Amino acid sequence: MISDSWLKARFRLDALILKYKLKSIPRSVINPERLIEYQQSLLSQFSKSINEAQLMAIDLEMTGLNPTEDQIISMGIVPITQAGIPLQQAQHLMISIDGSVGSSATIHGIVDNQLENALSLEQAVLWFLEHTKGHILVAHHAPMDVSFLLNYIEKVFGFRMLMPFIDTLGIEKKRYLRQHGQLIKGCVRLGESRERYHLPVYAGHNALLDAIACAELLLAQVAAMGGGHQMKCYELIETIK
């Protein structure tokens, strides 16, 4: 487990690196300082309890599972605040891609003509930064989703940044191993994980529904681990760049 002080020091260092890189960025690049502002908005969240922190559950639907080759088709987000999920603030958007969705349509149900009026890659990245600023991301299998997001950020801004997140799959894996000793295939998927906490069944592979399902799972996990008043955000945070 990483500490609050380590996290803050690591992010301040990354901000210094970003500032140095900005000196060589052409003026034509769109507001590159947004990334530093985004990072700085997260520092105050690390030491807060889970109930006090501003969290944002997120889910992506993609054309495949390779962050360097595949593309994001849709994104769903929903805040988690004060141990609640304000569904009226949940949002869902479509993102245009190069080429066709191909066979991935059989999984997420999104076909090419649904992306005709979708946001461009650049628009989607700016939308993401605006709507998740000041929130710690929460996702099921977060390292993969965050890797996709960082690749998109790099395409727009020319470089990556350090990103903190909470991974509900990682949490569930540790809890399952502690209780059962070994993993069974599929046992920590989103639906199977929710079932252990007696959460309702939702249709899968819809970015908005999966974001909501992930938010509910995190609250159930935290309650089972002692409650969100005692647990600090930094106790669950991981990072990737």
Rosetta silent file (secondary structure, phi, psi, omega in degrees, C-alpha in Angstrom):
SEQUENCE: MISDSWLKARFRLDALILKYKLKSIPRSVINPERLIEYQQSLLSQFSKSINEAQLMAIDLEMTGLNPTEDQIISMGIVPITQAGIPLQQAQHLMISIDGSVGSSATIHGIVDNQLENALSLEQAVLWFLEHTKGHILVAHHAPMDVSFLLNYIEKVFGFRMLMPFIDTLGIEKKRYLRQHGQLIKGCVRLGESRERYHLPVYAGHNALLDAIACAELLLAQVAAMGGGHQMKCYELIETIK
SCORE:     score description
SCORE:     0.000 S_00000001
   1 L     0.000  134.640  178.876    0.000    0.000    0.000 S_00000001
   2 L   -90.969  155.127 -175.803    1.299    3.450   -0.908 S_00000001
   3 L   -95.545  163.844  177.269    1.089    6.392    1.485 S_00000001
   4 H   -60.739  -45.185 -177.945   -0.548    9.781    1.098 S_00000001
   5 H   -65.362  -39.104  177.639    2.807   11.577    1.316 S_00000001
   6 H   -63.215  -44.494 -179.794    4.363    9.275   -1.321 S_00000001
   7 H   -59.634  -48.015 -177.844    1.466    9.875   -3.700 S_00000001
   8 H   -63.383  -41.434  178.847    1.627   13.639   -3.341 S_00000001
   9 H   -64.126  -40.777 -179.267    5.402   13.661   -3.811 S_00000001
  10 H   -64.993  -40.050 -179.022    5.129   11.449   -6.897 S_00000001
  11 H   -74.888  -32.992  175.835    2.500   13.675   -8.478 S_00000001
  12 H   -66.688  -37.672  176.560    4.394   16.870   -7.701 S_00000001
  13 H   -64.397  -43.992  179.859    7.443   15.353   -9.392 S_00000001
  14 H   -63.704  -36.229  177.768    5.397   14.387  -12.423 S_00000001
  15 H   -63.727  -39.283  177.423    3.988   17.928  -12.569 S_00000001
  16 H   -63.395  -40.522  178.054    7.530   19.321  -12.641 S_00000001
  17 H   -63.691  -42.253  178.823    8.397   16.962  -15.495 S_00000001
  18 H   -62.844  -42.060  179.756    5.276   18.071  -17.388 S_00000001
  19 H   -61.701  -39.368  178.005    6.156   21.738  -16.884 S_00000001
  20 H   -63.704  -43.715 -179.429    9.620   21.092  -18.298 S_00000001
  21 H   -65.390  -31.147 -178.407    8.139   19.336  -21.332 S_00000001
  22 H   -60.750  -26.626 -178.167    5.723   22.216  -21.912 S_00000001
  23 L   -63.411  -25.202 -177.938    8.650   24.461  -22.809 S_00000001
  24 L  -103.080    4.693 -178.056    9.170   22.475  -25.990 S_00000001
  25 L   -83.849  130.527  177.873    5.498   22.123  -26.943 S_00000001
  26 L   -60.360  149.413 -179.584    4.425   24.164  -30.021 S_00000001
  27 L   -60.146  -22.893 -175.926    1.937   26.951  -29.424 S_00000001
  28 L   -73.174  -18.103 -179.870   -0.516   25.202  -31.713 S_00000001
  29 L   -69.126  138.072 -172.540   -1.083   22.365  -29.237 S_00000001
  30 L   -74.710  115.844  172.098   -4.375   22.792  -27.390 S_00000001
  31 L    32.242   63.734 -177.787   -4.004   23.988  -23.778 S_00000001
  32 L   -64.970  -20.709  179.458   -1.332   21.494  -22.641 S_00000001
  33 L   -68.778  -11.129  175.410   -1.364   23.025  -19.151 S_00000001
  34 H   -55.332  -35.398 -177.283   -4.745   21.329  -18.660 S_00000001
  35 H   -67.698  -40.737  177.526   -2.856   18.172  -17.684 S_00000001
  36 H   -65.362  -43.648  178.513   -0.960   19.893  -14.859 S_00000001
  37 H   -61.358  -39.508  179.596   -4.194   21.501  -13.633 S_00000001
  38 H   -62.336  -48.320  179.839   -5.882   18.105  -13.778 S_00000001
  39 H   -61.473  -45.061 -178.053   -3.177   16.463  -11.689 S_00000001
  40 H   -62.615  -29.303 -179.696   -3.120   19.274   -9.137 S_00000001
  41 L   -70.164  -14.172 -176.626   -6.882   18.955   -8.670 S_00000001
  42 L   -92.609  -20.661 -170.909   -6.402   15.388   -7.402 S_00000001
  43 H   -58.389  -38.244 -176.829   -3.864   15.994   -4.628 S_00000001
  44 H   -71.978  -13.169 -177.226   -6.412   17.013   -2.007 S_00000001
  45 H   -83.984  -23.955 -170.586   -8.379   13.792   -2.507 S_00000001
  46 L   -59.624  -41.073 -174.503   -5.651   11.337   -1.518 S_00000001
  47 L   -89.962   -2.199  179.873   -5.880   11.796    2.265 S_00000001
  48 L   -78.673  156.386  173.621   -9.676   11.969    2.419 S_00000001
  49 E   -69.767  161.439  178.999  -11.812    9.055    3.515 S_00000001
  50 L   -57.333  -38.267 -179.766  -13.639    7.152    0.792 S_00000001
  51 L   -69.239  -29.599 -178.125  -16.892    8.760    1.933 S_00000001
  52 L   -87.582  -27.681 -172.807  -15.397   12.264    1.784 S_00000001
  53 L   -71.170  154.399  172.848  -13.437   11.919   -1.455 S_00000001
  54 L   -92.321  113.586 -178.314  -14.697   12.871   -4.886 S_00000001
  55 E  -116.526  157.060  177.314  -14.645    9.686   -6.980 S_00000001
  56 E  -138.410  110.027  175.455  -15.749    9.018  -10.543 S_00000001
  57 E   -75.032  137.537 -175.628  -16.703    5.556  -11.744 S_00000001
  58 E  -139.690  147.230  173.373  -15.902    5.100  -15.417 S_00000001
  59 E  -143.981  145.051  179.126  -16.289    2.411  -18.043 S_00000001
  60 E  -119.792  146.636  165.958  -15.211    2.238  -21.670 S_00000001
  61 E  -111.096  132.341 -173.723  -16.374    0.179  -24.603 S_00000001
  62 E  -127.189  169.181  176.459  -13.602   -0.452  -27.116 S_00000001
  63 L   -78.401  -11.691  179.777  -12.997   -2.140  -30.468 S_00000001
  64 L  -175.605 -169.384 -173.337  -10.650   -4.572  -28.675 S_00000001
  65 L  -108.276    7.234 -179.451   -8.475   -5.024  -25.614 S_00000001
  66 L  -100.411  109.731 -175.916   -5.152   -3.647  -26.874 S_00000001
  67 L   -61.581  -24.135 -177.503   -4.680   -0.008  -25.719 S_00000001
  68 L   -89.573  -17.724 -176.216   -2.062    0.692  -28.394 S_00000001
  69 L  -116.969  -31.971 -175.672   -4.003   -0.712  -31.361 S_00000001
  70 L   -93.569  173.670 -172.300   -7.719   -0.583  -30.520 S_00000001
  71 L  -128.602  153.387  176.497  -10.015    2.417  -30.068 S_00000001
  72 E   -82.995  131.637  179.562  -12.551    3.707  -27.549 S_00000001
  73 E  -101.721  -41.373 -179.300  -16.124    3.703  -28.854 S_00000001
  74 E  -147.289  158.304 -178.627  -18.068    4.915  -25.824 S_00000001
  75 E  -138.874  134.390  174.836  -17.509    6.182  -22.296 S_00000001
  76 E  -122.813  138.359  177.991  -19.790    6.214  -19.265 S_00000001
  77 E  -135.077  148.798  174.209  -19.146    8.118  -16.040 S_00000001
  78 E  -151.906  132.603 -179.308  -20.995    8.518  -12.743 S_00000001
  79 E   -73.380  154.078  170.091  -19.804   10.283   -9.564 S_00000001
  80 E  -123.274  116.114 -176.347  -19.487    8.634   -6.181 S_00000001
  81 E  -144.361  134.762  179.571  -19.840   11.172   -3.383 S_00000001
  82 L    52.110   45.362  178.098  -20.663   10.919    0.320 S_00000001
  83 L    60.352   25.069  178.341  -21.210    7.165   -0.027 S_00000001
  84 E  -133.393  168.438 -179.004  -23.858    7.761   -2.660 S_00000001
  85 L  -126.420   98.060  179.375  -24.259    7.628   -6.433 S_00000001
  86 L   -73.996   92.977 -173.095  -26.112   10.674   -7.856 S_00000001
  87 H   -62.804  -23.564  178.910  -27.530    9.033  -10.973 S_00000001
  88 H   -66.998  -14.781  178.296  -28.786   12.382  -12.307 S_00000001
  89 H   -99.519    2.168  178.187  -25.126   13.274  -12.878 S_00000001
  90 L   -68.324  143.500 -178.706  -24.322   10.118  -14.851 S_00000001
  91 E  -139.557  152.874 -176.890  -23.202   10.767  -18.432 S_00000001
  92 E  -141.797  134.758  176.946  -22.570    8.723  -21.552 S_00000001
  93 E  -139.827  155.578  175.068  -20.926    9.670  -24.837 S_00000001
  94 E  -101.478  148.655 -177.409  -19.970    8.103  -28.125 S_00000001
  95 E  -127.163  129.869 -179.916  -16.518    8.596  -29.680 S_00000001
  96 L   -70.204  153.481 -178.305  -15.754    8.449  -33.389 S_00000001
  97 L  -132.433  165.247  172.023  -13.098    6.020  -34.605 S_00000001
  98 L   -84.999  123.858  179.017  -10.949    5.400  -37.647 S_00000001
  99 L    87.591 -151.673 -175.321  -12.491    2.615  -39.686 S_00000001
 100 L  -109.278  156.047  175.144  -15.224    0.236  -38.557 S_00000001
 101 L   -69.028  -21.010  176.848  -16.165   -1.213  -35.172 S_00000001
 102 H    61.836 -145.313 -175.607  -15.860   -4.605  -36.849 S_00000001
 103 H   -71.493  -11.961  179.071  -16.671   -7.754  -34.911 S_00000001
 104 H   -64.603  -17.962  178.558  -16.559   -5.887  -31.574 S_00000001
 105 H   -60.554  -27.211  179.854  -20.168   -4.861  -32.298 S_00000001
 106 H   -69.266  -17.093 -179.642  -21.246   -8.362  -31.249 S_00000001
 107 H   -94.811  -54.450 -174.270  -20.015   -7.555  -27.716 S_00000001
 108 H   -95.949  -11.527  175.437  -21.041   -3.941  -27.068 S_00000001
 109 L    78.102    6.067  179.896  -23.887   -3.677  -29.584 S_00000001
 110 L   -94.220  127.605 -179.080  -22.647   -0.379  -31.071 S_00000001
 111 L  -110.620  167.659 -171.125  -22.620   -0.275  -34.877 S_00000001
 112 H   -55.574  -43.137 -174.774  -20.892    2.121  -37.257 S_00000001
 113 H   -68.873  -15.137  176.169  -23.861    4.391  -38.029 S_00000001
 114 H   -76.146  -12.867 -178.906  -24.295    5.164  -34.312 S_00000001
 115 H  -101.019    6.285 -175.744  -20.897    6.896  -34.374 S_00000001
 116 L   -62.045  -36.243 -179.704  -21.695    9.257  -37.252 S_00000001
 117 L  -109.894   22.246 -177.985  -22.313   12.220  -34.908 S_00000001
 118 L   -74.379  164.458  177.142  -19.946   11.075  -32.146 S_00000001
 119 E   -68.817  149.454  173.291  -17.264   13.259  -30.595 S_00000001
 120 L   -72.653  167.221  178.005  -13.836   13.345  -32.185 S_00000001
 121 H   -55.660  -47.714 -179.263  -10.861   11.904  -30.311 S_00000001
 122 H   -62.887  -45.583  178.279   -9.728   15.395  -29.286 S_00000001
 123 H   -60.187  -40.578 -179.144  -13.216   16.448  -28.192 S_00000001
 124 H   -65.352  -41.558  179.209  -13.590   13.262  -26.154 S_00000001
 125 H   -63.651  -44.498  179.612  -10.272   13.785  -24.346 S_00000001
 126 H   -65.437  -38.456  176.094  -11.155   17.382  -23.456 S_00000001
 127 H   -61.937  -45.359  179.383  -14.615   16.260  -22.315 S_00000001
 128 H   -59.515  -48.474 -178.395  -13.042   13.569  -20.135 S_00000001
 129 H   -62.307  -40.021 -179.147  -10.589   15.995  -18.513 S_00000001
 130 H   -67.393  -43.365 -172.151  -13.321   18.549  -17.842 S_00000001
 131 H   -86.164  -15.686  178.850  -15.839   16.138  -16.333 S_00000001
 132 H  -110.679    0.612  179.180  -13.454   14.047  -14.209 S_00000001
 133 L   -57.003  132.765 -179.718  -11.215   16.860  -12.947 S_00000001
 134 L    81.376    5.388 -179.313  -10.854   16.691   -9.169 S_00000001
 135 L  -121.795  139.507  172.156  -12.123   13.089   -9.045 S_00000001
 136 E   -81.554  128.416 -179.156  -10.237    9.834   -8.513 S_00000001
 137 E   -71.546  143.655  175.860  -11.198    7.370  -11.244 S_00000001
 138 E  -128.617  128.639  179.730  -12.818    4.063  -10.278 S_00000001
 139 E  -151.809  159.270  175.420  -13.096    1.206  -12.769 S_00000001
 140 L   -94.610  117.269 -168.447  -13.326   -2.567  -12.958 S_00000001
 141 L    67.676   48.999 -175.264  -10.003   -3.687  -14.461 S_00000001
 142 H   -56.362  -38.778 -178.622   -8.921   -0.040  -14.234 S_00000001
 143 H   -54.808  -35.407  179.534   -5.349   -0.492  -15.566 S_00000001
 144 H   -71.711  -48.266 -179.768   -6.726   -1.363  -19.002 S_00000001
 145 H   -60.678  -44.078 -178.235   -9.270    1.480  -19.147 S_00000001
 146 H   -66.898  -34.805  176.661   -6.748    4.017  -17.853 S_00000001
 147 H   -62.096  -41.939  175.175   -4.144    2.809  -20.382 S_00000001
 148 H   -59.976  -45.523 -178.241   -6.608    3.522  -23.201 S_00000001
 149 H   -63.685  -42.679 -179.936   -7.292    6.977  -21.766 S_00000001
 150 H   -65.773  -35.772  175.894   -3.602    7.803  -21.385 S_00000001
 151 H   -63.855  -39.942  177.784   -2.924    6.765  -24.978 S_00000001
 152 H   -67.103  -40.628  177.452   -5.677    9.121  -26.139 S_00000001
 153 H   -60.460  -41.547  179.565   -4.288   11.908  -23.946 S_00000001
 154 H   -64.826  -37.136  178.544   -0.870   11.364  -25.487 S_00000001
 155 H   -64.345  -33.781 -178.337   -2.328   11.589  -29.010 S_00000001
 156 H   -83.758  -43.881 -172.065   -3.881   14.973  -28.193 S_00000001
 157 H  -101.870  -15.722  178.362   -1.189   16.555  -26.008 S_00000001
 158 L    94.051   -5.779  176.539    1.945   14.782  -27.166 S_00000001
 159 L  -158.660  167.489 -175.753    2.853   13.190  -23.827 S_00000001
 160 L  -100.122  169.618  174.485    1.407   11.179  -20.963 S_00000001
 161 L  -136.997  161.106  177.129    0.759   11.997  -17.325 S_00000001
 162 L   -72.619  131.824 -176.285    0.611   10.020  -14.099 S_00000001
 163 E  -125.790  125.048  175.355   -2.943    8.897  -13.392 S_00000001
 164 E   -89.479  152.296  179.068   -4.327    7.607  -10.066 S_00000001
 165 E  -158.645  163.388  171.575   -7.209    5.139   -9.949 S_00000001
 166 E  -116.684  127.577 -174.928   -9.068    2.643   -7.795 S_00000001
 167 E  -108.257  107.547 -179.311   -9.512   -0.816   -9.335 S_00000001
 168 H   -66.449  -29.264  176.374  -12.549   -2.736   -8.086 S_00000001
 169 H   -67.096  -43.360  178.232  -11.303   -5.880   -9.836 S_00000001
 170 H   -61.675  -41.292  177.820   -7.987   -5.651   -7.976 S_00000001
 171 H   -61.674  -46.451 -177.025   -9.808   -5.164   -4.675 S_00000001
 172 H   -66.967  -36.327  178.565  -12.060   -8.150   -5.334 S_00000001
 173 H   -61.360  -44.814  179.134   -9.158  -10.342   -6.382 S_00000001
 174 H   -64.220  -42.215 -179.234   -7.363   -9.719   -3.079 S_00000001
 175 H   -66.695  -40.364 -178.958  -10.525  -10.327   -1.076 S_00000001
 176 H   -66.491  -43.557  179.134  -11.346  -13.534   -2.974 S_00000001
 177 H   -63.710  -38.597  179.425   -7.833  -14.944   -2.562 S_00000001
 178 H   -63.862  -34.965 -176.194   -7.881  -14.131    1.132 S_00000001
 179 H   -87.843  -32.574 -171.382  -11.178  -15.991    1.563 S_00000001
 180 H  -119.931  -12.531  175.143  -10.738  -18.900   -0.866 S_00000001
 181 L    87.524  -31.152  178.156   -7.016  -19.295   -1.449 S_00000001
 182 L  -151.040  155.664 -178.312   -7.172  -19.483   -5.251 S_00000001
 183 L   -87.433  147.098  172.290   -9.040  -17.885   -8.110 S_00000001
 184 L  -108.587  140.576 -177.380  -11.634  -19.630  -10.253 S_00000001
 185 L   -51.220  125.225  177.633  -11.946  -18.570  -13.891 S_00000001
 186 L    84.712   -1.295 -171.684  -14.335  -15.632  -14.168 S_00000001
 187 L   -69.947  -20.397 -179.204  -14.787  -15.251  -10.419 S_00000001
 188 L  -112.437   16.282  170.675  -13.767  -11.585  -10.315 S_00000001
 189 L   -62.602  162.523 -174.413  -15.634  -10.374  -13.385 S_00000001
 190 H   -58.108  -49.021 -178.381  -17.939   -7.455  -12.708 S_00000001
 191 H   -64.018  -44.505 -179.975  -21.168   -9.477  -12.656 S_00000001
 192 H   -65.945  -37.765  178.470  -19.757  -12.327  -10.564 S_00000001
 193 H   -65.306  -43.825  178.990  -18.192   -9.878   -8.119 S_00000001
 194 H   -62.415  -36.665 -178.666  -21.477   -8.001   -7.693 S_00000001
 195 H   -59.608  -35.508 -179.557  -23.337  -11.254   -7.065 S_00000001
 196 H   -67.222  -20.174  178.349  -21.235  -11.922   -3.950 S_00000001
 197 L  -104.694   12.644  177.424  -22.516   -8.657   -2.463 S_00000001
 198 L    59.461   36.865  176.073  -26.111   -9.410   -3.462 S_00000001
 199 L   -87.097  152.875 -176.610  -26.221   -6.514   -5.927 S_00000001
 200 L   -66.154  158.578  179.451  -28.789   -6.583   -8.757 S_00000001
 201 L   -85.968  127.827  175.158  -28.008   -8.012  -12.187 S_00000001
 202 L  -116.065  154.914  172.416  -27.470   -5.457  -14.962 S_00000001
 203 L   -65.124  136.852 -177.690  -26.986   -5.987  -18.681 S_00000001
 204 L   -91.113  170.739  175.585  -23.266   -5.933  -19.436 S_00000001
 205 L    62.738   36.211  165.877  -21.149   -4.149  -22.064 S_00000001
 206 L  -123.669  120.913 -170.376  -22.938   -0.815  -21.855 S_00000001
 207 H   -57.556  -41.146 -178.494  -20.474    1.840  -20.704 S_00000001
 208 H   -69.976  -47.025  179.430  -22.967    3.795  -18.592 S_00000001
 209 H   -62.740  -38.951 -179.974  -24.550    0.760  -16.939 S_00000001
 210 H   -69.632  -33.234  175.382  -21.132   -0.759  -16.248 S_00000001
 211 H   -64.788  -43.268  177.604  -19.917    2.506  -14.688 S_00000001
 212 H   -64.694  -42.993  178.919  -22.926    2.506  -12.368 S_00000001
 213 H   -60.994  -39.123  178.846  -22.402   -1.193  -11.614 S_00000001
 214 H   -66.815  -41.730  178.464  -18.758   -0.489  -10.766 S_00000001
 215 H   -60.636  -45.210  178.874  -19.713    2.399   -8.466 S_00000001
 216 H   -63.121  -39.378  179.527  -22.171    0.186   -6.580 S_00000001
 217 H   -63.250  -44.633 -179.975  -19.564   -2.561   -6.300 S_00000001
 218 H   -59.275  -45.424 -179.857  -16.972   -0.227   -4.787 S_00000001
 219 H   -62.016  -37.763  177.456  -19.405    0.981   -2.125 S_00000001
 220 H   -67.362  -41.362  178.701  -20.285   -2.640   -1.290 S_00000001
 221 H   -62.956  -46.998 -178.480  -16.611   -3.614   -1.099 S_00000001
 222 H   -62.992  -40.946  177.814  -15.734   -0.683    1.149 S_00000001
 223 H   -61.588  -39.756  179.764  -18.671   -1.462    3.451 S_00000001
 224 H   -70.259  -22.802 -178.810  -17.475   -5.077    3.722 S_00000001
 225 L   -95.174    8.231  175.621  -13.953   -3.876    4.557 S_00000001
 226 L   123.151   -9.568  175.750  -15.015   -1.712    7.467 S_00000001
 227 L   104.356  151.131 -174.953  -16.747    1.282    5.959 S_00000001
 228 L   -78.136   -9.981  177.597  -15.877    4.418    4.050 S_00000001
 229 L   -73.729  -38.209 -176.628  -15.526    6.653    7.087 S_00000001
 230 L   -86.875  -36.019 -173.637  -12.360    4.915    8.289 S_00000001
 231 L   -76.993  128.413  179.340  -10.753    3.904    4.993 S_00000001
 232 E   -87.831  151.916 -178.379   -8.596    6.557    3.340 S_00000001
 233 H   -58.438  -43.548 -176.285   -8.526    7.053   -0.405 S_00000001
 234 H   -63.145  -18.787  178.785   -4.774    6.456   -0.668 S_00000001
 235 H   -68.479  -21.996 -177.525   -5.222    2.967    0.794 S_00000001
 236 L  -110.773  -11.164 -173.715   -6.941    1.858   -2.417 S_00000001
 237 E   -74.380  138.781  167.610   -5.213    4.031   -5.022 S_00000001
 238 E  -120.626  168.134  179.477   -2.886    2.653   -7.674 S_00000001
 239 E  -134.936  156.409  176.179   -1.100    4.673  -10.366 S_00000001
 240 E  -151.665  154.552  177.543   -0.105    4.258  -13.996 S_00000001
 241 L  -139.491    0.000    0.000    1.577    6.417  -16.640 S_00000001
